[in-house]
C-alpha cells in the first residue's frame, strides 16, 4: 500500500479500506493469490497469471478522462453564501496544500527519473494539475 501511494498517490486516490475491500473479491476471481497470514493478521496477496492477463487487457482498453471533483471549486460556485474571511481562508489553505503537493510531485518525478521513467512522466500530470490549480487560485 505504501508503494502504491508513493507511486500513484499524486494523481490517483485510494484508501486502505478500498484496497482491502477489493482483495478478497480479486482472490475469489483468481486474479490474486492469498499468502500465509503474517504478523498482526496481515495477509499478503500476489498477482496471479490470470491477474496479470486481466491487468494487461485493462491497460489496453481505451482510457477515458477522470471526473474532476474539487471541493474548493465547488464552494467557489457558492461564494455568495460564504463570509469573506471564510472564503479567503479557504483559498489560502488550498494554495498552501497545492504548493506542498506540487513540491512532493516534483520531488517524486525527480526520484523516478532514473529508476522508472514512465512513473516520472505520469508524475508530470500531478505537477501540471497543481500548477493549474495554483494559477486559478491566484485569480481569486
N, C-alpha and C positions, 0 to 999 in steps of 0.2 A: 504494500500500500504506500509506503514511504517513497519508493522509487517511482511509482505511477504518479504520485502527487508532485514529485520533483520534476518529472519529465513532462507531464501533461497539464498540471495544475494551472499554469498561467493562461491557458486557453480552453481548458475543459474541466468543468467542475464535477466532482464526485465525492460522495461521503462514504465513510467506512461502512455505515449501515446499508447503503445502496449496494456496495460491493458484496458484503457478506450475505445480503438477502438473495443475490443472484447466484452465488456459488453453488448452493445445493441443486438449483434447477439446471445449471450447466452440467453438474456431475450426473444428474439423472438423465440428461440428454446425451451423455457420453462425450461431452466437449472438454471436460476436465476430469482428472483423476484425483481422488481423495487420498491423501497420505496418512501416515500414522500420527495420531494426536501427539502434540509436543507439550512443552511446559505451559502451565496455566490453561490447559484445554485448548491450546491453539491447534488449528488443523491446517496443514499445508495442502495446497492444491497445485497441480501442474497441468498444463495444457496437454491434451491427448492428440493423437494423429488426426482424429476426426475434428477436433477443435481447431487445429492448425489449418485444415482444409476449409472449414467454415469461416475462419477468420480471413483467409485469403480470398474466399468468394465475396465476403462482405467488403473487403478493401477494394475489390474490383467492380463493385456496384457503383452506379452514378451517385455522386455526392451532392447533397443539397445544402444550401447555406443554413446556418442555425438561426433559431429565433432569438432576437435580441430582447432581453428583459433587464432594464436598468432602473432601479428604484429611484435614483436621483432624477433621471429624465422623466419618469412617471410623476414624481412630486412637482417637478417644474411645470408640468401641464396644469397644475392646480395651485400655482404660486399665489393667486388671489386669496387663498384660504390659509396661507402661512404668514406669520409675522415676519417683518423684515429681518429681525435678529435671527429667527429660526432659519430663514432661507439663507442668510449669509453664513451661518454656522454649518448648514448642510453643504453648501458649496465649498467652504474652507476644508471641511472634513473630507469631502470627496476628492478635492485637489491633493490633499496630503496622502490619501490612500492610493490614488493613481500614481503619484510621484514615487511612493515606496514600491508599488507593483512594477512600475517601469524600471526602476533600478534593479529589482530582482530579476526581471525578464532579461534585461541587458546582461547581467552577470551570468545568468543561465545560458544565454546564447553564446557568450564568450567561453564558458566552461565546455559546452558541447561542440564548439567549432572544430576541434581536432578529434574527439572521441566519437561523435555521432553528428556529422554534418547535416543530415536530414532533420534531426531534432533541433539543431540550431536554426535551420530555415523555418521550421514550424514556430519556433520561439519568436521569429520576426513578426508573426501575426499578433502576438501579445504586445510586442513593442509598439506596433502600429496602432493597435487598439487604445493603449494607454496614452500615446501621443495625441491621438484624435480626441480622446475624452478630455485631456488637459487643454487642448486648443479650444474646445467647446466651453469648458468651464471658465476660461479666461474672458469669454464674451459675456459672462453673467454679470 
